[in-house]
Amino acid sequence: MSFAARFEDPPAVWGVGRVVVGDTVLTWPVSQHDIDDEAAALAPRLVDLGLGDRGLVLIVSLLSQAIHVAPFEQAAGLLGARYSSADATPYDAFRTVSLVRQLHPHVVLGVDASVCDGVETLGADLGTVFATVGAVAAADADAQQRLEASGVPTARWLRLGPTSAVSAPGDDVLVYDEQRWQVDAVDGELALTNRVARLTPCEGLRTGVRGQVLAPGRLRLDA
């Protein structure tokens, strides 16, 4: 290998993320190909949430969730849309509120219980904050229940192992890419196997998520 090629070729590892399985945190290296391929898989999920050309999605997340978030950022670009970011912490909830007010996003992805806590600590009402947003995708069941109780059209974003599944607002069926991932229910727990090449392969990875596979590409979480 030439000196130039050594420094010009992209590294095999794009980054090392975390996959949370119950109380266990797995380190999960991914490649640029993994990110690009997940972006192509997730672009239709953003379309289902109402994102289109020249739209904007606000992604609320943590740095440790980068391998799940980066594909959504790239997917927005594939649709001709833009993205902005805020941290999924109660302390940064003021920025989520401010960005919704200033940028008028079509979709807000990743609101969790801690963000809801932060919004309420500010003395704001969830229904009022997200009133102009077409779809808000909650990242956990607590946030989903609180958003729905406030009258917000609420979808669900599930980080399932190293990939994602997303529902439409008001629908309890989450959709994942069945061409790239196989999901099986093992004793009521969802297990994941990659069907296309990934830097870090998984075969029957127990995800710690309880649910049912309704059909290839479609699942429902247990209550």
JOLINZI-V546148 format. One record per residue. N is the residue number from 1. RES is the residue in one small letter. PHI is phi in degrees with one decimal (none if undefined). NEAR is the number of other ideal C-beta (glycine too) atoms within 8 Angstrom. Layout:
# JOLINZI-V546148
n->N res->RES phi->PHI near->NEAR
n->N res->RES phi->PHI near->NEAR
This chain:
# JOLINZI-V546148
n->1 res->m phi->none near->3
n->2 res->s phi->-72.7 near->5
n->3 res->f phi->-58.4 near->5
n->4 res->a phi->-63.8 near->6
n->5 res->a phi->-62.5 near->8
n->6 res->r phi->-58.2 near->8
n->7 res->f phi->-100.1 near->6
n->8 res->e phi->-92.8 near->5
n->9 res->d phi->-69.2 near->6
n->10 res->p phi->-66.7 near->4
n->11 res->p phi->-67.0 near->5
n->12 res->a phi->-65.3 near->5
n->13 res->v phi->-102.2 near->9
n->14 res->w phi->-70.3 near->9
n->15 res->g phi->-176.2 near->9
n->16 res->v phi->-119.3 near->7
n->17 res->g phi->-105.4 near->14
n->18 res->r phi->-124.1 near->10
n->19 res->v phi->-117.7 near->10
n->20 res->v phi->-96.7 near->9
n->21 res->v phi->-123.2 near->11
n->22 res->g phi->62.9 near->5
n->23 res->d phi->-94.5 near->2
n->24 res->t phi->-102.4 near->7
n->25 res->v phi->-110.9 near->7
n->26 res->l phi->-101.0 near->8
n->27 res->t phi->-75.7 near->7
n->28 res->w phi->-138.7 near->11
n->29 res->p phi->-67.4 near->10
n->30 res->v phi->-131.5 near->15
n->31 res->s phi->-102.3 near->11
n->32 res->q phi->-63.2 near->7
n->33 res->h phi->-60.5 near->8
n->34 res->d phi->-58.0 near->13
n->35 res->i phi->-64.0 near->14
n->36 res->d phi->-62.2 near->9
n->37 res->d phi->-70.5 near->10
n->38 res->e phi->-64.8 near->12
n->39 res->a phi->-60.5 near->16
n->40 res->a phi->-63.0 near->9
n->41 res->a phi->-72.3 near->13
n->42 res->l phi->-91.8 near->14
n->43 res->a phi->-55.0 near->11
n->44 res->p phi->-62.6 near->7
n->45 res->r phi->-68.2 near->12
n->46 res->l phi->-68.5 near->15
n->47 res->v phi->-61.8 near->10
n->48 res->d phi->-60.3 near->9
n->49 res->l phi->-84.4 near->17
n->50 res->g phi->104.2 near->10
n->51 res->l phi->-85.3 near->13
n->52 res->g phi->-144.5 near->10
n->53 res->d phi->-55.7 near->6
n->54 res->r phi->67.0 near->6
n->55 res->g phi->-81.0 near->14
n->56 res->l phi->-143.2 near->14
n->57 res->v phi->-113.8 near->18
n->58 res->l phi->-98.0 near->16
n->59 res->i phi->-104.5 near->13
n->60 res->v phi->-106.6 near->15
n->61 res->s phi->-158.9 near->12
n->62 res->l phi->-113.4 near->7
n->63 res->l phi->-58.3 near->5
n->64 res->s phi->-65.8 near->6
n->65 res->q phi->-98.0 near->12
n->66 res->a phi->-57.8 near->9
n->67 res->i phi->-70.7 near->14
n->68 res->h phi->-92.0 near->13
n->69 res->v phi->-84.1 near->11
n->70 res->a phi->-55.3 near->12
n->71 res->p phi->-61.9 near->14
n->72 res->f phi->-68.5 near->16
n->73 res->e phi->-62.0 near->11
n->74 res->q phi->-68.0 near->11
n->75 res->a phi->-62.1 near->14
n->76 res->a phi->-58.8 near->15
n->77 res->g phi->-63.3 near->11
n->78 res->l phi->-62.2 near->9
n->79 res->l phi->-92.3 near->13
n->80 res->g phi->77.3 near->7
n->81 res->a phi->-103.7 near->15
n->82 res->r phi->-119.4 near->9
n->83 res->y phi->-138.0 near->12
n->84 res->s phi->-134.1 near->11
n->85 res->s phi->-136.5 near->8
n->86 res->a phi->-144.0 near->11
n->87 res->d phi->-84.9 near->10
n->88 res->a phi->-86.7 near->14
n->89 res->t phi->-136.3 near->10
n->90 res->p phi->-64.2 near->9
n->91 res->y phi->-75.3 near->6
n->92 res->d phi->-103.1 near->11
n->93 res->a phi->-60.8 near->14
n->94 res->f phi->-61.8 near->8
n->95 res->r phi->-73.9 near->9
n->96 res->t phi->-58.5 near->17
n->97 res->v phi->-61.5 near->12
n->98 res->s phi->-65.7 near->8
n->99 res->l phi->-67.9 near->12
n->100 res->v phi->-62.1 near->15
n->101 res->r phi->-68.6 near->6
n->102 res->q phi->-84.9 near->6
n->103 res->l phi->-98.7 near->9
n->104 res->h phi->51.0 near->7
n->105 res->p phi->-64.5 near->13
n->106 res->h phi->-78.1 near->14
n->107 res->v phi->-135.9 near->17
n->108 res->v phi->-118.5 near->15
n->109 res->l phi->-115.1 near->13
n->110 res->g phi->107.4 near->13
n->111 res->v phi->-66.8 near->15
n->112 res->d phi->-119.8 near->13
n->113 res->a phi->-61.5 near->9
n->114 res->s phi->-67.2 near->9
n->115 res->v phi->-68.2 near->16
n->116 res->c phi->-59.6 near->14
n->117 res->d phi->-58.7 near->10
n->118 res->g phi->-64.9 near->15
n->119 res->v phi->-62.3 near->13
n->120 res->e phi->-69.6 near->9
n->121 res->t phi->-63.6 near->8
n->122 res->l phi->-73.4 near->9
n->123 res->g phi->82.6 near->4
n->124 res->a phi->-98.1 near->9
n->125 res->d phi->-97.9 near->6
n->126 res->l phi->-57.9 near->13
n->127 res->g phi->-62.7 near->9
n->128 res->t phi->-72.3 near->7
n->129 res->v phi->-59.2 near->11
n->130 res->f phi->-102.0 near->13
n->131 res->a phi->-60.5 near->7
n->132 res->t phi->-93.5 near->5
n->133 res->v phi->-89.1 near->13
n->134 res->g phi->-66.0 near->7
n->135 res->a phi->-149.9 near->14
n->136 res->v phi->-114.2 near->14
n->137 res->a phi->-100.6 near->16
n->138 res->a phi->-78.2 near->14
n->139 res->a phi->-99.7 near->11
n->140 res->d phi->-153.0 near->8
n->141 res->a phi->-66.9 near->7
n->142 res->d phi->-61.3 near->9
n->143 res->a phi->-62.4 near->14
n->144 res->q phi->-60.0 near->11
n->145 res->q phi->-64.4 near->8
n->146 res->r phi->-70.1 near->11
n->147 res->l phi->-66.6 near->15
n->148 res->e phi->-62.9 near->9
n->149 res->a phi->-65.4 near->6
n->150 res->s phi->-91.0 near->10
n->151 res->g phi->84.1 near->5
n->152 res->v phi->-88.3 near->12
n->153 res->p phi->-62.6 near->9
n->154 res->t phi->-116.0 near->13
n->155 res->a phi->-102.4 near->15
n->156 res->r phi->-134.1 near->12
n->157 res->w phi->-110.1 near->12
n->158 res->l phi->-113.4 near->10
n->159 res->r phi->-85.3 near->11
n->160 res->l phi->-110.6 near->12
n->161 res->g phi->58.5 near->10
n->162 res->p phi->-88.7 near->13
n->163 res->t phi->-116.1 near->14
n->164 res->s phi->-133.3 near->14
n->165 res->a phi->-127.8 near->11
n->166 res->v phi->-136.7 near->15
n->167 res->s phi->-104.0 near->12
n->168 res->a phi->-84.8 near->9
n->169 res->p phi->-56.4 near->10
n->170 res->g phi->78.7 near->6
n->171 res->d phi->-112.7 near->7
n->172 res->d phi->-92.7 near->7
n->173 res->v phi->-96.0 near->9
n->174 res->l phi->-98.1 near->13
n->175 res->v phi->-111.4 near->10
n->176 res->y phi->-130.5 near->13
n->177 res->d phi->-86.5 near->9
n->178 res->e phi->-74.4 near->9
n->179 res->q phi->-74.8 near->6
n->180 res->r phi->-103.3 near->11
n->181 res->w phi->-135.5 near->11
n->182 res->q phi->-107.8 near->9
n->183 res->v phi->-118.3 near->13
n->184 res->d phi->-126.1 near->9
n->185 res->a phi->-95.8 near->11
n->186 res->v phi->-117.0 near->9
n->187 res->d phi->54.4 near->4
n->188 res->g phi->82.7 near->8
n->189 res->e phi->-106.8 near->11
n->190 res->l phi->-77.7 near->14
n->191 res->a phi->-119.5 near->12
n->192 res->l phi->-119.8 near->15
n->193 res->t phi->-133.9 near->12
n->194 res->n phi->-78.1 near->12
n->195 res->r phi->-102.6 near->7
n->196 res->v phi->-125.5 near->7
n->197 res->a phi->-62.0 near->5
n->198 res->r phi->-136.8 near->11
n->199 res->l phi->-58.0 near->9
n->200 res->t phi->-111.5 near->8
n->201 res->p phi->-75.8 near->6
n->202 res->c phi->-140.7 near->11
n->203 res->e phi->-132.8 near->6
n->204 res->g phi->65.4 near->9
n->205 res->l phi->-63.9 near->10
n->206 res->r phi->-73.0 near->8
n->207 res->t phi->-91.1 near->11
n->208 res->g phi->80.3 near->8
n->209 res->v phi->-98.8 near->9
n->210 res->r phi->-90.5 near->7
n->211 res->g phi->-177.8 near->11
n->212 res->q phi->-128.4 near->8
n->213 res->v phi->-93.0 near->11
n->214 res->l phi->-81.0 near->7
n->215 res->a phi->-169.5 near->5
n->216 res->p phi->-53.0 near->6
n->217 res->g phi->91.5 near->7
n->218 res->r phi->-138.0 near->11
n->219 res->l phi->-141.8 near->13
n->220 res->r phi->-132.6 near->10
n->221 res->l phi->-81.1 near->12
n->222 res->d phi->-70.5 near->7
n->223 res->a phi->-67.5 near->2
